[in-house]
């Protein structure tokens, strides 16, 4: 089997990635690669979830914003995925079983 890499999304300065830790996941589900120098701030997922449990108002606002970000990214990824299926040379070369 051949691994196929697909660029799903570019992150603009100031944007967050790795939001899956907010959803009680221990690991990030994607890999990020920087093509220029960057400063990355790491937030412990357990500590963040505990903070949101302690301050429900802050937790609600954080999750409301996070849900908007995730929804926007889900729509963009779906569109990108469909485009990739239609045009990626490695995928089009696969035999249909």
Contact map, one row per residue, 1 for C-alpha under 8 A:
1110000000000000000000000000000000000000000000000000000000000000000000000000000000000000000000000
1111000000000000000000000000000000000000000000000000000000000000000000000000000000000000000000000
1111100000000000000000000000000000000000000000000000000000000000000000000000000000000000000000000
0111110000000000000000000000000000000000000000000000000000000000000000000000000000000000010000000
0011111000000000000000000000000000000000000000000000000000000000000000000000000000000000000000000
0001111100000000000000000000000000000000000000000000000000000000000000000000000000010000000000000
0000111111000000000000000000000000000000000000000000000000000000000000000000000000000000000000000
0000011111000000000000000000000000000000000000000000000000000000000000000000100110000000000000000
0000001111100000000000000000000000000000000000000000000000000000000000000001100000000000000000000
0000001111110000000000000000000000000000000000000000000000000000000000000000000000000000000000000
0000000011111011100000000000000000000000000000000000000000000000000000000000000000000000000000000
0000000001111110000000000000000000000000000000000000000000000000000000000000000000000000000000000
0000000000111110000000000000000000000000000000000000000000000000000000000000000000000000000000000
0000000000011111000000000000000000000000000000000000000000000000000000000000000000000000000000000
0000000000111111100000000000000000000000000000000000000000000000000000000000000000000000000000000
0000000000100111111000000000000000000000000000000000000000000000000000000000000000000000000000000
0000000000100011111000000000000000000000000000000000000000000000000000000000000000000000000000000
0000000000000001111110000001110000000000000000000000000000000000000000000000000000000000000000000
0000000000000001111111100001000000000000000000000000000000000000010000000000000000000000000000000
0000000000000000011111111011100000000000000000000000000000000000000000000000000000000000000000000
0000000000000000011111111111000000000000000010000000000000000000000000000000000000000000000000000
0000000000000000001111111000000000000000000010011000000000000000000000000000000000000000000000000
0000000000000000001111111000000000000000000000000000000000000000000000000000000000000000000000000
0000000000000000000111111100000000000000000010000000000000000000000000000000000000000000000000000
0000000000000000000111111111000000000000000000000000000000000000000000000000000000000000000000000
0000000000000000000010011111000000000000000010000000000000000000000000000000000000000000000000000
0000000000000000000110001111100000000000000000000000000000000000000000000000000000000000000000000
0000000000000000011110001111111000000000000000000000000000000000000000000000000000000000000000000
0000000000000000010100000011111000000000000000000000000000000000000000000000000000000000000000000
0000000000000000010000000001111100000000000000000000000000000000000000000000000000000000000000000
0000000000000000000000000001111110000000000000000000000000000000000000000000000000000000000000000
0000000000000000000000000000011111000000000000000000000000000000000000000000000000000000000000000
0000000000000000000000000000001111100000000000000000000000000000000000000000000000000000000000000
0000000000000000000000000000000111111100000000000000000000000000000000000000000000000000000000000
0000000000000000000000000000000011111000000000000000000000000000000000000000000000000000000000000
0000000000000000000000000000000001111100000000000000000000000000000000000000000000000000000000000
0000000000000000000000000000000001111110000000000000000000000000000000000000000000000000000000000
0000000000000000000000000000000001011111000000000000000000000000000000000000000000000000000000000
0000000000000000000000000000000000001111100000000000000000000000000000000000000000000000000000000
0000000000000000000000000000000000000111110000000000000000000000000000000000000000000000000000000
0000000000000000000000000000000000000011111000000000000000000000000000000000000000000000000000000
0000000000000000000000000000000000000001111100000000000000000000000000000000000000000000000000000
0000000000000000000000000000000000000000111110110000000000000000000000000000000000000000000000000
0000000000000000000000000000000000000000011111110000000000000000000000000000000000000000000000000
0000000000000000000011010100000000000000001111111000000000000000000000000000000000000000000000000
0000000000000000000000000000000000000000000111111100000000000000000000000000000000000000000000000
0000000000000000000000000000000000000000001111111110000000000000000000000000000000000000000000000
0000000000000000000001000000000000000000001111111111000000000000000000000000000000000000000000000
0000000000000000000001000000000000000000000011111111100000000000000000000000000000000000000000000
0000000000000000000000000000000000000000000001111111110000000000000000000000000000000000000000000
0000000000000000000000000000000000000000000000111111111000100000000000000000000000000000000000000
0000000000000000000000000000000000000000000000011111111111110000000000000000000000000000000000000
0000000000000000000000000000000000000000000000001111111100100000000000000000000000000000000000000
0000000000000000000000000000000000000000000000000111111100000000000000000000000000000000000000000
0000000000000000000000000000000000000000000000000011111111100000000000000000000000000000000000000
0000000000000000000000000000000000000000000000000001111111110000000000000000000000000000000000000
0000000000000000000000000000000000000000000000000001001111111000000000000000000000000000000000000
0000000000000000000000000000000000000000000000000001001111111100000000000000000000000000000000000
0000000000000000000000000000000000000000000000000011101111111110000000000000000000000000000000000
0000000000000000000000000000000000000000000000000001000111111111000000000000000000000000000000000
0000000000000000000000000000000000000000000000000000000011111111100000000000000000000000000000000
0000000000000000000000000000000000000000000000000000000001111111110000000000000000000000000000000
0000000000000000000000000000000000000000000000000000000000111111111000000000000000000000000000000
0000000000000000000000000000000000000000000000000000000000011111111100000000000000000000000000000
0000000000000000000000000000000000000000000000000000000000001111111110000000000000000000000000000
0000000000000000001000000000000000000000000000000000000000000111111111000000000000000000000000000
0000000000000000000000000000000000000000000000000000000000000011111111100000000000000000000000000
0000000000000000000000000000000000000000000000000000000000000001111111110000000000000000000000000
0000000000000000000000000000000000000000000000000000000000000000111111111000000000000000000000000
0000000000000000000000000000000000000000000000000000000000000000011111111100000000000000000000000
0000000000000000000000000000000000000000000000000000000000000000001111111110000000000000000000000
0000000000000000000000000000000000000000000000000000000000000000000111111111000000000000000000000
0000000000000000000000000000000000000000000000000000000000000000000011111111100000000000000000000
0000000000000000000000000000000000000000000000000000000000000000000001111111110000000000000000000
0000000000000000000000000000000000000000000000000000000000000000000000111111111000000000000000000
0000000010000000000000000000000000000000000000000000000000000000000000011111111100000000000000000
0000000110000000000000000000000000000000000000000000000000000000000000001111111110000000000000000
0000000000000000000000000000000000000000000000000000000000000000000000000111111111000000000000000
0000000000000000000000000000000000000000000000000000000000000000000000000011111111100000000000000
0000000100000000000000000000000000000000000000000000000000000000000000000001111111110000000000000
0000000100000000000000000000000000000000000000000000000000000000000000000000111111111000000000000
0000000000000000000000000000000000000000000000000000000000000000000000000000011111111100000000000
0000000000000000000000000000000000000000000000000000000000000000000000000000001111111110000000000
0000010000000000000000000000000000000000000000000000000000000000000000000000000111111111000000000
0000000000000000000000000000000000000000000000000000000000000000000000000000000011111111001100000
0000000000000000000000000000000000000000000000000000000000000000000000000000000001111111000100000
0000000000000000000000000000000000000000000000000000000000000000000000000000000000111111101100000
0000000000000000000000000000000000000000000000000000000000000000000000000000000000011111111100000
0000000000000000000000000000000000000000000000000000000000000000000000000000000000000011111110000
0001000000000000000000000000000000000000000000000000000000000000000000000000000000000001111111000
0000000000000000000000000000000000000000000000000000000000000000000000000000000000001011111111000
0000000000000000000000000000000000000000000000000000000000000000000000000000000000001111111111000
0000000000000000000000000000000000000000000000000000000000000000000000000000000000000000111111100
0000000000000000000000000000000000000000000000000000000000000000000000000000000000000000011111110
0000000000000000000000000000000000000000000000000000000000000000000000000000000000000000000011111
0000000000000000000000000000000000000000000000000000000000000000000000000000000000000000000001111
0000000000000000000000000000000000000000000000000000000000000000000000000000000000000000000000111
